[in-house]
C-alpha cells in the first residue's frame, strides 16, 4: 500500500464522515434555532444554519487518525523533502521513497 492510496482512503473517509455529520448538525441547528439571519450585508436570502462548519473538524481529525494508523500499520515512511533533494544531488541510491 503506497502513500497515494492512503491519501485516497483519507479523502473517502472524510467525505463519508461529512455525509453523516452534516445532516445531523443541521438537525441540531434547527432544534436550537442557531441560524444566521439574512440582512442587507449578507449574501444569502434565507436563514442558514451556523453550525455547518462544525462537522468538518471531526471529519478531518478522524480521517487524519485513520491515515496515520494506516501509515504505522503498513510501515510506510514519509521522507522529508530535504533528504530527497540531497539524495538526488549527491547521486545516492534511492531509498524507500522512490521505489514504485
Buried (B, 14 or more C-beta within 10 A) or exposed (E): EEBEEBEEBBEEBBEEBBEEBBEEBBEEBEEEEBBBEEEEEEEEEEBBBBBEEBBBEBBBEBBEEBBEEBBEEEEBEEEEEEEBEEBEEEEEEEEEBEEE
